[in-house]
Amino acid sequence: MKNLVILISGRGSNMEAIVRACASEGWPARVAAVIANRPDAAGLAFAASQGIATAVVDHRQFPDRESFDAALAREIDGFAPDLVVLAGFMRVLTDAFVNRYMGRMINVHPSLLPSFPGLKTHQAALDAGVRLHGASVHFVTPTLDHGPLVLQSAVPVLAGDDAATLAARVLETEHVIYPRAVRWFVEGRLAVDGLRVTVTPPEPQWLFLDTTSKYNAGEGA
């Protein structure tokens, strides 16, 4: 039974999707804790309602990133995590922290990486005039938003979209791919070779969400 520790900063909708999938699909894992860097993070209430341990390490109480990351690591390690899951955790982590959990920390980013790393990805996609946008689950490395890709999803960019409507469509598909990627990890099915991640036995490593919210899957390259 593997232990998952999920880090959030706000409402934690991806955290909620993972918690529900873990319980309903019978993963060989449990969500051991949900930890926030803000005491007002709304997702803490949901986690507590599910009987999951919660904790807050408030970044505003620390003079620098290094001291915050050290305190956060101590809190995380108290739950003996096999996987650390970033679910809307809005902090840039130090290299030392990332290296501590290398190979066992994943994130979901709201773009088709390597396109549009960083913030304001939906507006960047609109400004670039792309026809497809999406989300990427990846292992976390010291280079921001550039770790090995586990699973991606694509959505169409529609006429009349603004950043909010596009973000809502991307979030819908994040709630599908993130639990799936976490399940692959806890089942021991992921192998990383450089920037390439394979799933054994093979499963599609990308999804397309069409305009009627029907999911169409294809084999990853």
Residue frames as a rotation matrix with the C-alpha (Angstrom) as fourth column:
MET 1
0.579 0.815 0.000 0.00
0.815 -0.579 0.000 0.00
0.000 0.000 -1.000 0.00
LYS 2
-0.452 -0.783 0.428 1.61
0.792 -0.573 -0.212 3.23
0.411 0.244 0.879 -1.16
ASN 3
0.083 0.384 -0.919 1.25
0.764 -0.617 -0.189 6.57
-0.640 -0.686 -0.345 0.62
LEU 4
-0.069 -0.022 0.997 0.29
0.796 -0.604 0.042 9.67
0.601 0.797 0.060 -1.32
VAL 5
-0.184 0.037 -0.982 0.86
0.677 -0.720 -0.154 13.17
-0.713 -0.693 0.108 -0.01
ILE 6
0.120 0.354 0.927 -0.95
0.927 -0.374 0.023 15.89
0.355 0.857 -0.373 -1.96
LEU 7
-0.624 -0.386 -0.680 0.07
0.591 -0.802 -0.087 19.55
-0.512 -0.456 0.728 -1.85
ILE 8
0.168 0.752 0.637 -2.49
0.931 -0.334 0.148 22.28
0.324 0.568 -0.756 -2.55
SER 9
-0.919 -0.387 -0.068 -2.81
0.389 -0.870 -0.304 26.04
0.059 -0.306 0.950 -2.36
GLY 10
-0.723 0.691 0.006 -6.52
-0.687 -0.719 0.102 26.58
0.075 0.070 0.995 -2.98
ARG 11
0.221 0.964 0.151 -9.71
-0.967 0.236 -0.091 24.67
-0.124 -0.126 0.984 -3.73
GLY 12
-0.603 -0.607 0.518 -7.87
-0.598 0.774 0.210 21.49
-0.529 -0.183 -0.829 -4.70
SER 13
0.457 0.858 -0.235 -10.20
-0.811 0.293 -0.507 20.21
-0.366 0.422 0.829 -7.43
ASN 14
0.176 -0.467 -0.866 -7.51
-0.626 0.626 -0.465 17.91
0.760 0.624 -0.182 -8.81
MET 15
-0.839 -0.412 0.355 -6.82
-0.520 0.418 -0.745 16.67
0.159 -0.810 -0.565 -5.29
GLU 16
-0.136 0.884 0.448 -10.52
-0.731 0.216 -0.648 15.89
-0.669 -0.415 0.617 -4.93
ALA 17
0.572 0.318 -0.756 -10.51
-0.793 0.450 -0.411 13.98
0.209 0.834 0.510 -8.24
ILE 18
-0.345 -0.790 -0.506 -7.54
-0.507 0.611 -0.608 11.91
0.790 0.047 -0.611 -7.08
VAL 19
-0.774 0.106 0.624 -9.06
-0.582 0.266 -0.768 11.18
-0.247 -0.958 -0.145 -3.66
ARG 20
0.249 0.964 0.094 -12.33
-0.794 0.258 -0.551 10.03
-0.555 0.063 0.829 -5.23
ALA 21
0.466 -0.121 -0.876 -10.60
-0.700 0.555 -0.449 7.87
0.541 0.823 0.174 -7.85
CYS 22
-0.649 -0.761 -0.005 -8.33
-0.566 0.487 -0.665 6.25
0.508 -0.429 -0.747 -5.25
ALA 23
-0.586 0.488 0.646 -11.35
-0.576 0.309 -0.756 5.28
-0.569 -0.816 0.100 -3.15
SER 24
0.405 0.906 -0.121 -13.67
-0.717 0.232 -0.657 4.20
-0.567 0.353 0.744 -5.96
GLU 25
0.564 -0.234 -0.792 -11.14
-0.674 0.424 -0.605 2.33
0.477 0.875 0.082 -8.11
GLY 26
0.982 -0.111 0.153 -9.43
-0.022 0.737 0.676 0.42
-0.188 -0.667 0.721 -5.30
TRP 27
0.490 -0.871 -0.044 -5.89
-0.426 -0.195 -0.884 1.61
0.761 0.451 -0.466 -5.91
PRO 28
0.470 -0.450 -0.759 -3.08
0.769 0.631 0.102 -0.05
0.433 -0.632 0.643 -3.92
ALA 29
-0.686 -0.638 0.349 -2.58
0.435 -0.745 -0.506 3.31
0.583 -0.195 0.789 -2.23
ARG 30
0.359 0.766 -0.534 -4.05
0.933 -0.295 0.205 5.75
-0.001 -0.572 -0.821 0.25
VAL 31
0.185 -0.254 0.949 -3.97
0.136 -0.950 -0.280 9.52
0.973 0.181 -0.142 0.47
ALA 32
-0.128 -0.349 -0.928 -2.00
0.918 0.313 -0.244 9.85
0.376 -0.883 0.280 3.68
ALA 33
-0.132 0.051 -0.990 -2.19
0.632 -0.765 -0.124 13.64
-0.763 -0.642 0.069 3.91
VAL 34
0.399 0.193 0.897 -3.17
0.774 -0.595 -0.216 16.85
0.492 0.780 -0.387 2.18
ILE 35
-0.094 -0.562 -0.822 -0.84
0.823 -0.509 0.254 19.74
-0.561 -0.652 0.510 2.96
ALA 36
0.676 0.372 0.636 -1.44
0.664 -0.682 -0.307 23.39
0.320 0.630 -0.708 2.06
ASN 37
-0.520 -0.854 -0.028 0.78
0.811 -0.483 -0.330 26.44
0.268 -0.194 0.944 2.08
ARG 38
-0.692 0.393 0.605 -2.23
-0.370 -0.914 0.170 28.62
0.620 -0.106 0.778 2.94
PRO 39
-0.941 0.329 0.080 -4.44
0.075 0.430 -0.900 28.11
-0.331 -0.840 -0.429 6.00
ASP 40
-0.161 0.939 -0.305 -7.49
-0.538 -0.343 -0.770 29.28
-0.827 0.040 0.560 4.02
ALA 41
-0.840 -0.160 -0.518 -7.04
-0.533 0.416 0.736 26.70
0.098 0.895 -0.435 1.24
ALA 42
0.038 0.993 0.111 -10.57
-0.999 0.041 -0.028 25.46
-0.033 -0.110 0.993 0.59
GLY 43
0.168 0.007 -0.986 -9.44
-0.477 0.875 -0.075 21.94
0.863 0.483 0.150 -0.27
LEU 44
-0.846 -0.513 0.146 -8.44
-0.352 0.332 -0.875 21.28
0.401 -0.791 -0.462 3.34
ALA 45
-0.310 0.812 0.494 -12.09
-0.846 0.002 -0.534 21.02
-0.434 -0.583 0.686 4.36
PHE 46
0.555 0.487 -0.674 -12.81
-0.764 0.619 -0.181 18.40
0.329 0.616 0.716 1.70
ALA 47
-0.252 -0.736 -0.629 -9.78
-0.306 0.677 -0.670 16.34
0.918 0.024 -0.396 2.74
ALA 48
-0.863 -0.044 0.503 -10.79
-0.505 0.069 -0.861 16.46
0.003 -0.997 -0.082 6.39
SER 49
0.087 0.988 0.124 -14.32
-0.948 0.121 -0.294 15.39
-0.305 -0.092 0.948 5.46
GLN 50
0.560 0.036 -0.828 -12.82
-0.520 0.793 -0.317 12.27
0.645 0.608 0.463 3.87
GLY 51
0.980 -0.178 0.087 -10.88
0.018 0.518 0.855 11.38
-0.198 -0.837 0.511 7.01
ILE 52
0.444 -0.867 0.227 -7.55
0.668 0.151 -0.729 12.43
0.597 0.475 0.646 5.50
ALA 53
0.211 -0.479 -0.852 -4.92
0.822 -0.385 0.420 14.06
-0.530 -0.789 0.312 7.69
THR 54
0.682 0.005 0.732 -4.34
0.494 -0.741 -0.455 17.72
0.540 0.672 -0.508 6.87
ALA 55
0.124 -0.676 -0.726 -1.57
0.832 -0.327 0.447 20.17
-0.540 -0.660 0.522 7.67
VAL 56
0.944 0.095 0.315 -0.60
0.248 -0.833 -0.494 23.74
0.215 0.545 -0.810 6.85
VAL 57
-0.055 -0.948 -0.313 2.91
0.869 -0.200 0.452 25.04
-0.491 -0.247 0.835 6.30
ASP 58
0.848 0.519 -0.113 2.28
0.430 -0.795 -0.428 28.74
-0.312 0.314 -0.897 5.70
HIS 59
0.176 -0.843 0.508 4.95
0.931 -0.026 -0.364 30.12
0.320 0.537 0.781 3.37
ARG 60
0.457 0.057 0.888 4.34
0.056 -0.998 0.035 33.61
0.888 0.034 -0.459 4.73
GLN 61
0.985 -0.069 0.160 5.82
-0.164 -0.055 0.985 32.55
-0.060 -0.996 -0.065 8.06
PHE 62
0.458 -0.862 0.217 9.28
0.730 0.504 0.461 31.93
-0.506 -0.053 0.861 6.57
PRO 63
0.283 -0.389 -0.877 11.93
-0.156 -0.920 0.358 34.44
-0.946 0.035 -0.321 5.51
ASP 64
-0.333 -0.457 -0.825 12.92
-0.893 -0.127 0.431 32.66
-0.302 0.880 -0.366 2.30
ARG 65
0.447 0.530 -0.720 12.15
-0.791 0.611 -0.041 29.76
0.418 0.588 0.692 0.00
GLU 66
-0.363 -0.693 -0.623 14.85
-0.294 0.719 -0.630 27.55
0.884 -0.045 -0.465 1.44
SER 67
-0.933 0.011 0.359 13.51
-0.354 0.145 -0.924 27.65
-0.062 -0.989 -0.131 4.99
PHE 68
0.044 0.999 0.002 9.94
-0.934 0.042 -0.356 27.15
-0.355 0.014 0.935 3.80
ASP 69
0.335 0.069 -0.940 10.90
-0.676 0.712 -0.189 24.18
0.656 0.699 0.285 1.65
ALA 70
-0.728 -0.640 -0.244 12.84
-0.252 0.581 -0.773 22.62
0.637 -0.502 -0.585 4.54
ALA 71
-0.693 0.548 0.468 9.82
-0.556 0.005 -0.831 22.91
-0.458 -0.836 0.302 6.84
LEU 72
0.308 0.829 -0.467 7.52
-0.947 0.217 -0.238 21.58
-0.096 0.515 0.852 4.13
ALA 73
-0.081 -0.423 -0.902 9.79
-0.513 0.794 -0.326 18.58
0.854 0.437 -0.282 3.55
ARG 74
-0.944 -0.252 0.211 9.77
-0.298 0.387 -0.872 17.76
0.138 -0.887 -0.441 7.27
GLU 75
-0.233 0.942 0.241 5.96
-0.757 -0.020 -0.653 17.82
-0.610 -0.334 0.718 7.27
ILE 76
0.382 0.356 -0.853 5.75
-0.871 0.446 -0.204 15.68
0.309 0.821 0.480 4.14
ASP 77
-0.406 -0.674 -0.617 8.26
-0.446 0.736 -0.510 13.13
0.798 0.068 -0.599 5.38
GLY 78
-0.713 0.216 0.667 6.23
-0.643 0.176 -0.745 12.61
-0.278 -0.960 0.013 8.54
PHE 79
0.381 0.916 0.122 3.71
-0.713 0.375 -0.593 10.80
-0.589 0.139 0.796 6.33
ALA 80
-0.349 -0.661 0.665 6.32
-0.105 0.732 0.673 8.55
-0.931 0.165 -0.324 4.66
PRO 81
0.504 0.683 -0.528 5.25
-0.569 -0.198 -0.798 9.37
-0.650 0.703 0.288 1.08
ASP 82
-0.062 -0.441 0.896 5.85
0.604 0.698 0.385 7.11
-0.795 0.565 0.222 -1.87
LEU 83
-0.337 0.024 0.941 4.57
0.862 -0.395 0.319 9.87
0.379 0.919 0.112 -4.16
VAL 84
-0.460 0.194 -0.867 4.20
0.364 -0.849 -0.383 13.62
-0.810 -0.492 0.320 -3.68
VAL 85
-0.175 0.550 0.817 1.42
0.979 0.010 0.203 15.07
0.104 0.835 -0.540 -5.83
LEU 86
-0.873 -0.085 -0.480 1.31
0.150 -0.984 -0.098 18.77
-0.464 -0.157 0.872 -6.64
ALA 87
-0.281 0.876 0.391 -2.33
0.950 0.197 0.242 19.72
0.135 0.440 -0.888 -7.18
GLY 88
0.544 0.418 0.728 -2.57
0.397 -0.892 0.215 23.45
0.739 0.172 -0.651 -7.71
PHE 89
0.526 -0.475 -0.706 0.37
0.750 -0.133 0.648 24.07
-0.402 -0.870 0.286 -5.39
MET 90
0.833 -0.024 0.552 1.35
0.361 -0.733 -0.576 27.63
0.419 0.679 -0.603 -6.29
ARG 91
0.710 -0.702 -0.058 4.92
-0.367 -0.439 0.820 27.75
-0.601 -0.561 -0.570 -5.09
VAL 92
0.611 -0.651 -0.450 8.17
-0.422 0.213 -0.881 27.54
0.670 0.729 -0.144 -7.05
LEU 93
0.977 -0.197 0.079 10.20
0.053 0.585 0.810 24.87
-0.206 -0.787 0.582 -5.28
THR 94
0.346 -0.929 -0.128 13.95
-0.856 -0.369 0.362 24.99
-0.384 -0.016 -0.923 -4.72
ASP 95
0.139 -0.401 -0.905 16.28
-0.701 0.606 -0.376 22.58
0.699 0.687 -0.197 -6.48
ALA 96
-0.835 -0.495 0.239 17.13
-0.505 0.519 -0.690 20.94
0.217 -0.697 -0.683 -3.14
PHE 97
-0.235 0.840 0.488 13.46
-0.631 0.250 -0.734 20.20
-0.739 -0.481 0.472 -2.47
VAL 98
0.584 0.470 -0.662 12.86
-0.812 0.316 -0.492 18.85
-0.022 0.824 0.566 -5.97
ASN 99
-0.189 -0.752 -0.632 15.95
-0.658 0.575 -0.487 16.65
0.729 0.323 -0.603 -5.83
ARG 100
-0.701 -0.014 0.713 14.81
-0.659 0.394 -0.640 15.23
-0.272 -0.919 -0.285 -2.47
TYR 101
0.049 0.841 0.539 11.71
-0.247 0.533 -0.809 13.79
-0.968 -0.094 0.234 -4.19
MET 102
-0.325 -0.244 -0.914 13.13
-0.921 -0.139 0.365 13.21
-0.216 0.960 -0.180 -7.65
GLY 103
-0.818 0.043 -0.573 11.29
-0.278 0.844 0.459 10.43
0.503 0.535 -0.679 -9.44
ARG 104
-0.521 0.678 -0.518 8.46
0.821 0.564 -0.088 10.46
0.232 -0.472 -0.851 -6.90
MET 105
-0.333 0.485 -0.809 6.89
0.246 -0.784 -0.571 13.88
-0.910 -0.389 0.141 -7.34
ILE 106
-0.579 0.213 0.787 4.48
0.812 0.062 0.581 14.77
0.075 0.975 -0.209 -10.13
ASN 107
-0.576 0.380 -0.723 2.55
-0.044 -0.898 -0.437 17.82
-0.816 -0.220 0.534 -11.26
VAL 108
0.072 0.582 0.810 -0.20
0.968 0.156 -0.198 18.70
-0.242 0.798 -0.552 -13.73
HIS 109
-0.678 -0.356 -0.644 0.37
0.178 -0.929 0.325 21.78
-0.714 0.106 0.693 -15.86
PRO 110
0.319 0.947 0.045 -2.37
0.322 -0.064 -0.945 23.51
-0.891 0.315 -0.325 -17.88
SER 111
0.370 -0.144 -0.918 -0.74
-0.852 -0.446 -0.274 23.41
-0.370 0.884 -0.287 -21.30
LEU 112
0.984 -0.156 0.087 0.63
0.179 0.869 -0.461 20.97
-0.004 0.469 0.883 -23.81
LEU 113
0.469 -0.879 -0.081 4.21
-0.473 -0.328 0.818 21.07
-0.746 -0.346 -0.570 -22.61
PRO 114
-0.348 -0.731 -0.587 6.79
0.906 -0.422 -0.011 22.06
-0.240 -0.536 0.809 -23.69
SER 115
-0.380 0.277 0.883 4.53
0.412 -0.803 0.430 24.85
0.828 0.527 0.191 -25.01
PHE 116
0.178 0.545 0.819 3.53
-0.303 -0.762 0.572 27.59
0.936 -0.350 0.030 -22.58
PRO 117
-0.208 -0.282 -0.937 5.34
0.824 0.466 -0.323 26.77
0.528 -0.839 0.136 -19.34
GLY 118
-0.967 -0.248 -0.053 4.79
0.229 -0.763 -0.604 29.03
0.109 -0.596 0.795 -16.36
LEU 119
-0.479 0.800 -0.362 1.69
0.351 -0.203 -0.914 31.12
-0.804 -0.565 -0.184 -15.63
LYS 120
0.041 0.648 -0.761 -1.20
-0.508 -0.642 -0.574 32.51
-0.860 0.411 0.303 -17.71
THR 121
-0.767 -0.436 0.471 -1.03
0.082 0.661 0.746 29.56
-0.636 0.611 -0.472 -20.09
HIS 122
0.005 0.858 0.513 -4.58
0.822 0.289 -0.491 29.91
-0.569 0.424 -0.704 -21.42
GLN 123
0.758 0.207 -0.618 -4.13
-0.070 -0.917 -0.393 33.50
-0.648 0.341 -0.681 -22.51
ALA 124
-0.258 -0.927 -0.272 -0.75
-0.561 -0.086 0.823 32.61
-0.786 0.365 -0.498 -23.99
ALA 125
-0.587 0.115 0.801 -2.40
0.518 0.814 0.263 29.86
-0.622 0.569 -0.537 -26.04
LEU 126
0.528 0.844 0.089 -5.05
0.665 -0.345 -0.663 32.27
-0.529 0.409 -0.744 -27.27
ASP 127
0.540 -0.386 -0.748 -2.46
-0.407 -0.898 0.170 34.92
-0.737 0.212 -0.641 -28.12
ALA 128
-0.554 -0.824 0.119 -0.43
-0.350 0.360 0.865 32.35
-0.756 0.437 -0.488 -30.07
GLY 129
0.005 0.666 -0.746 -3.46
-0.989 -0.106 -0.102 31.33
-0.147 0.739 0.658 -32.11
VAL 130
-0.929 -0.368 0.037 -3.07
-0.361 0.925 0.122 27.60
-0.079 0.101 -0.992 -31.47
ARG 131
-0.191 0.885 -0.425 -5.92
-0.681 0.192 0.707 25.28
0.707 0.424 0.566 -32.44
LEU 132
0.496 0.275 -0.824 -5.30
0.340 0.811 0.476 22.79
0.799 -0.516 0.309 -29.62
HIS 133
-0.124 -0.465 0.877 -4.53
-0.807 -0.467 -0.362 23.46
0.578 -0.752 -0.317 -25.98
GLY 134
0.493 0.389 -0.778 -4.50
0.007 0.893 0.451 21.07
0.870 -0.228 0.437 -23.05
ALA 135
0.674 -0.222 0.705 -2.82
-0.737 -0.132 0.663 19.71
-0.054 -0.966 -0.252 -19.95
SER 136
0.198 -0.718 -0.668 0.27
-0.277 0.612 -0.740 17.66
0.940 0.332 -0.078 -19.12
VAL 137
0.961 -0.059 0.271 1.11
-0.240 0.308 0.920 15.41
-0.138 -0.949 0.282 -16.18
HIS 138
0.452 -0.876 -0.167 4.86
-0.131 0.120 -0.984 15.28
0.882 0.467 -0.061 -15.69
PHE 139
0.436 -0.476 -0.764 7.53
0.891 0.351 0.289 14.30
0.131 -0.806 0.577 -13.21
VAL 140
0.998 -0.054 0.028 8.92
-0.059 -0.972 0.228 17.36
0.015 -0.229 -0.973 -11.44
THR 141
0.229 -0.973 0.025 12.52
0.946 0.216 -0.241 18.34
0.229 0.079 0.970 -12.11
PRO 142
-0.222 -0.364 -0.904 14.52
0.671 -0.730 0.129 21.45
-0.707 -0.578 0.406 -11.16
THR 143
-0.998 -0.052 0.031 13.70
0.057 -0.652 0.756 23.00
-0.019 0.757 0.653 -14.56
LEU 144
-0.508 0.859 -0.070 10.21
-0.300 -0.252 -0.920 24.43
-0.808 -0.446 0.385 -14.16
ASP 145
0.459 0.885 -0.077 7.53
-0.444 0.154 -0.883 22.62
-0.769 0.439 0.464 -16.20
HIS 146
0.233 -0.439 -0.868 10.05
-0.946 0.107 -0.307 20.58
0.227 0.892 -0.390 -18.19
GLY 147
-0.379 -0.387 0.840 10.03
-0.664 0.747 0.044 17.14
-0.645 -0.541 -0.540 -16.51
PRO 148
-0.998 -0.035 -0.044 9.35
-0.055 0.754 0.654 13.80
0.011 0.655 -0.755 -18.24
LEU 149
-0.391 0.915 -0.097 5.78
-0.913 -0.372 0.166 13.66
0.116 0.153 0.981 -19.57
VAL 150
-0.811 0.193 0.552 3.51
-0.093 0.889 -0.448 10.92
-0.578 -0.415 -0.703 -18.26
LEU 151
-0.272 0.847 0.457 0.17
0.929 0.354 -0.104 11.77
-0.250 0.396 -0.884 -19.88
GLN 152
-0.939 -0.005 -0.345 -1.29
-0.065 -0.979 0.191 14.64
-0.339 0.202 0.919 -21.90
SER 153
-0.055 0.953 0.296 -4.75
0.830 0.209 -0.518 15.76
-0.556 0.217 -0.803 -22.93
ALA 154
-0.970 -0.220 0.103 -5.82
0.236 -0.751 0.617 18.09
-0.058 0.622 0.780 -25.71
VAL 155
0.032 0.984 -0.176 -8.91
0.649 -0.154 -0.745 20.24
-0.760 -0.090 -0.644 -26.10
PRO 156
-0.060 -0.012 0.998 -9.97
0.930 -0.364 0.052 22.36
0.362 0.931 0.033 -29.07
VAL 157
-0.738 -0.081 -0.670 -9.61
0.311 -0.922 -0.231 26.12
-0.599 -0.379 0.705 -28.92
LEU 158
-0.069 0.862 0.503 -13.04
0.979 0.156 -0.134 27.35
-0.194 0.483 -0.854 -30.00
ALA 159
-0.514 0.031 0.857 -14.10
0.398 -0.876 0.271 30.55
0.760 0.481 0.438 -31.70
GLY 160
0.372 0.670 0.643 -15.13
-0.229 -0.605 0.763 32.99
0.899 -0.431 -0.072 -29.02
ASP 161
0.461 -0.268 -0.846 -13.01
0.798 0.542 0.263 31.39
0.388 -0.796 0.464 -26.30
ASP 162
0.510 -0.494 0.704 -11.48
-0.573 -0.806 -0.151 33.60
0.642 -0.327 -0.694 -23.66
ALA 163
-0.543 -0.839 -0.032 -8.99
-0.532 0.373 -0.760 32.53
0.650 -0.396 -0.649 -21.01
ALA 164
-0.453 0.421 0.786 -11.75
-0.801 0.194 -0.566 31.57
-0.391 -0.886 0.249 -18.57
THR 165
0.651 0.753 -0.094 -13.72
-0.714 0.565 -0.414 29.35
-0.259 0.337 0.905 -20.94
LEU 166
0.357 -0.607 -0.710 -10.57
-0.460 0.547 -0.699 27.68
0.813 0.576 -0.084 -22.20
ALA 167
-0.646 -0.600 0.473 -9.33
-0.680 0.169 -0.714 27.14
0.348 -0.782 -0.517 -18.64
ALA 168
0.029 0.741 0.671 -12.61
-0.854 0.367 -0.368 25.44
-0.519 -0.562 0.644 -17.69
ARG 169
0.820 0.276 -0.502 -12.33
-0.536 0.677 -0.504 23.03
0.201 0.682 0.703 -20.63
VAL 170
-0.079 -0.934 -0.347 -8.72
-0.434 0.346 -0.832 22.21
0.898 0.085 -0.432 -19.76
LEU 171
-0.545 -0.114 0.831 -9.55
-0.838 0.093 -0.537 21.67
-0.016 -0.989 -0.147 -16.08
GLU 172
0.554 0.818 0.157 -12.23
-0.794 0.575 -0.195 19.17
-0.250 -0.017 0.968 -17.04
THR 173
0.744 -0.301 -0.597 -9.66
-0.187 0.764 -0.618 17.01
0.642 0.571 0.512 -18.74
GLU 174
-0.371 -0.842 0.391 -7.09
-0.660 -0.057 -0.750 17.48
0.654 -0.536 -0.534 -15.95
HIS 175
-0.041 0.453 0.890 -9.59
-0.946 0.268 -0.180 15.72
-0.321 -0.850 0.418 -13.68
VAL 176
0.939 0.315 -0.139 -9.38
-0.344 0.858 -0.382 12.72
-0.001 0.406 0.914 -16.02
ILE 177
0.538 -0.771 -0.341 -5.67
-0.042 0.379 -0.924 12.46
0.842 0.512 0.171 -16.72
TYR 178
-0.151 -0.691 0.707 -4.24
-0.815 -0.318 -0.485 13.29
0.560 -0.649 -0.515 -13.30
PRO 179
0.361 0.282 0.889 -5.90
-0.790 0.599 0.131 10.43
-0.495 -0.749 0.439 -11.38
ARG 180
0.993 0.010 -0.114 -4.98
-0.076 0.801 -0.594 8.08
0.085 0.598 0.797 -14.22
ALA 181
0.290 -0.957 0.007 -1.31
-0.282 -0.093 -0.955 9.06
0.915 0.274 -0.297 -14.07
VAL 182
-0.152 -0.301 0.941 -1.22
-0.982 -0.061 -0.178 8.70
0.110 -0.952 -0.287 -10.28
ARG 183
0.729 0.473 0.495 -2.81
-0.530 0.848 -0.029 5.26
-0.434 -0.241 0.868 -10.56
TRP 184
0.804 -0.501 -0.321 -0.14
-0.031 0.503 -0.864 4.17
0.594 0.704 0.389 -13.05
PHE 185
-0.108 -0.896 0.431 2.55
-0.651 -0.264 -0.712 5.26
0.752 -0.357 -0.554 -10.58
VAL 186
-0.045 0.098 0.994 1.11
-0.969 0.239 -0.068 3.46
-0.244 -0.966 0.084 -7.57
GLU 187
0.897 0.373 0.238 0.63
-0.293 0.904 -0.312 0.32
-0.331 0.210 0.920 -9.64
GLY 188
0.108 -0.969 0.222 4.36
-0.126 0.208 0.970 0.40
-0.986 -0.132 -0.100 -10.50
ARG 189
0.524 0.261 0.811 3.70
0.667 0.467 -0.581 0.71
-0.530 0.845 0.070 -14.22
LEU 190
0.987 -0.143 -0.077 5.81
-0.162 -0.833 -0.529 3.76
0.012 0.534 -0.845 -15.09
ALA 191
0.300 -0.950 0.083 9.40
0.837 0.304 0.455 3.70
-0.457 -0.067 0.887 -16.32
VAL 192
0.905 -0.060 -0.422 11.43
-0.161 -0.965 -0.207 6.84
-0.395 0.255 -0.883 -17.03
ASP 193
0.183 -0.863 0.471 14.24
0.904 0.336 0.264 6.91
-0.386 0.377 0.842 -19.57
GLY 194
-0.849 -0.463 0.253 15.53
0.520 -0.817 0.250 10.44
0.091 0.344 0.935 -19.88
LEU 195
-0.768 0.618 -0.168 12.53
-0.559 -0.776 -0.293 12.53
-0.311 -0.131 0.941 -20.84
ARG 196
-0.362 0.627 -0.689 10.55
-0.575 0.432 0.695 9.55
0.734 0.648 0.204 -22.08
VAL 197
-0.548 0.305 0.779 8.00
-0.682 0.376 -0.628 7.80
-0.484 -0.875 0.002 -19.85
THR 198
-0.570 0.386 -0.725 6.49
-0.419 0.623 0.661 4.45
0.707 0.680 -0.193 -20.77
VAL 199
-0.028 0.673 0.739 3.54
-0.965 0.176 -0.197 2.59
-0.262 -0.718 0.645 -19.27
THR 200
-0.687 -0.210 -0.696 3.57
-0.419 0.897 0.142 -1.19
0.594 0.389 -0.704 -18.91
PRO 201
-0.310 0.059 0.949 1.33
0.862 0.437 0.255 -2.78
-0.400 0.897 -0.187 -20.02
PRO 202
-0.949 -0.203 0.240 0.77
0.297 -0.833 0.467 -0.03
0.105 0.514 0.851 -22.60
GLU 203
0.121 0.971 -0.206 -2.13
0.862 -0.205 -0.463 2.38
-0.492 -0.122 -0.862 -22.28
PRO 204
0.399 0.060 0.915 -2.88
0.682 -0.686 -0.252 5.55
0.613 0.725 -0.314 -24.24
GLN 205
-0.265 -0.580 -0.770 -0.72
0.911 -0.412 -0.003 8.42
-0.316 -0.702 0.638 -23.06
TRP 206
-0.986 0.104 -0.127 -2.83
-0.124 -0.979 0.162 11.17
-0.108 0.175 0.979 -24.58
LEU 207
-0.262 0.961 0.087 -6.52
0.815 0.268 -0.514 12.07
-0.518 -0.064 -0.853 -24.66
PHE 208
-0.932 0.122 0.342 -8.56
0.111 -0.801 0.588 14.34
0.346 0.586 0.733 -26.88
LEU 209
-0.467 0.808 -0.359 -11.62
0.542 -0.059 -0.838 16.02
-0.699 -0.586 -0.411 -25.38
ASP 210
-0.688 0.227 0.689 -14.00
0.621 -0.307 0.721 17.00
0.375 0.924 0.070 -28.15
THR 211
-0.831 0.306 0.465 -16.60
-0.343 -0.939 0.006 19.73
0.439 -0.155 0.885 -27.98
THR 212
0.261 0.962 -0.076 -19.29
-0.522 0.206 0.828 17.36
0.812 -0.176 0.556 -26.75
SER 213
0.029 -0.379 0.925 -17.13
-0.998 0.043 0.049 16.15
-0.058 -0.925 -0.377 -23.86
LYS 214
0.985 0.152 0.078 -16.66
-0.143 0.984 -0.109 12.69
-0.094 0.096 0.991 -25.32
TYR 215
0.260 -0.961 0.097 -13.18
-0.675 -0.108 0.730 11.35
-0.691 -0.255 -0.676 -24.70
ASN 216
0.972 -0.100 -0.212 -11.23
-0.110 0.602 -0.791 9.82
0.206 0.792 0.575 -27.55
ALA 217
0.538 -0.801 0.262 -7.95
-0.363 0.061 0.930 8.15
-0.761 -0.595 -0.258 -26.72
GLY 218
0.858 -0.354 -0.372 -4.91
-0.276 0.293 -0.915 7.28
0.433 0.888 0.154 -28.80
GLU 219
0.668 -0.678 -0.307 -1.64
0.744 0.612 0.267 5.51
0.007 -0.406 0.914 -28.23
GLY 220
0.780 -0.493 -0.386 1.16
-0.286 -0.829 0.481 7.74
-0.557 -0.264 -0.787 -27.04
ALA 221
0.745 -0.559 -0.363 4.23
-0.374 0.101 -0.922 7.97
0.552 0.823 -0.134 -29.21
